[in-house]
Amino acid sequence: MTAVLEARELGKRYRRLWALADCTLSIPAGHVVGLVGPNGAGKTTLLSLAVGLLAPTAGTIEVLGGRPPASPAQLARVGFLAQDAPVYAGLPVADHLRLGAHLNPGWDAELARSRIERLDLDPGQKAGKLSGGQRAQLALTLAVAKRPELLILDEPVASLDPLARREFLQDLMEAVAEQGLSVVLSSHLVADLERVCDYLIVLVGSRVRAAGPVEELLATHHLLSGPRRDPDTLPAGQEVISASHTDRQTTLLVRTSDPVLDPAWTVSEVGLEDLVLAYMSQATRRGRRNHHLEVQK
Amino acid sequence: MIEFHLDARSGVAPYLQLIHQVRQALRLGLLREGDQLPTVKDVVARLAINPNTVLKAYRELEYQGLAAARPGIGTFVTGTLSGASLAAHGPLRRDLRRWLAKARRAGLDDESIEALFLNTFRSASEEDIA
């Protein structure tokens, strides 16, 4: 399968601060990819690099086989929905569609019209008067009707209420099923993405901490609990992502492709949300000094 | 046609929940051979889940010999799980209702009834195996 997005040691620096560093990724086609991480982790920077709004400071990025923004033809194959679904507040809905038709060579006018009709948007209504959910749906309509192969969405549901959030994701998934497009969408809440994503990238502190198909991530992470013990004594193949201890018990989240055989551990599966949170807190812990554990006898 | 739903808190993978609901519907006679399953597009538009999740569930049902895809049309039920036993469901349900009424008269609450049923069910299954 070909990659829709391929990054090699990609980095972006603003003055002295690296917003994204040492990012190596290969996202295969046909997935709905969730890009998760706390605010300020570098999600928007990565997505802006992917659509060519920013140029890399280090490394390379290729999207659909070209370095963005390679050419108008390449840009036509990528749809982008920026944070907070920007629309022209003073322009009516119908004018947004007219604009889309003029600016995009592959514009699907019939798709755009039927979506607006199904969403019950009044073509004469000015976009500034729409609700947050309607505005997001209008922006999604524009992005989908250009018939992209890859759709990139930056925090598309963050500002929506739960109902609008669900409706937006329903609509997005319908477009994926109909058009077979690949999607990359970011969020700081994994709960938003859990149902829709089958591929996940965890970005924390400007670095990629984990990336892969959701099923594979879930299958290679385990929660171990047992008598108190120093995580440094674990077998080589088990990488500790998070650890917590009471005076008697140790609970670890480990990443390993081999089965955990030590009978001292009770092994349980990890949910996606716990997995992501473990990576997030790992990054915070690394920032502190003296995180070594003393094992008491 | 059946309608799927998802329990996000159950911890059961969504594709397994879809499979389970089809099997359940087959067992209860809500789905019969020849019936069409909801299209992938309908399911994702309703549940806001990844299309691959639905495809995976349908592939697994095909593998179990319960469904078959007709390209361009949809996925159809090809097997059955209820068999001849479906006719017996009615009388059995009546007996069970009578038993439930009796249990309530004896003062059992919902939790006690469930516990008693599961307990008896398990010990009976174990005796069958032994």
Interface residues (C-beta under 8 A of the other chain):
Chain A: G30 H31 V32 R166 L169 Q170 D171 L172 M173 E174 V176 A177 E178 E194 R195 V196 C197 D198 E269 G271
Chain B: L6 A8 G11 P14 V40 K41 V44 A45 R46 L47 A48 I49 N50 P51 N52 T53
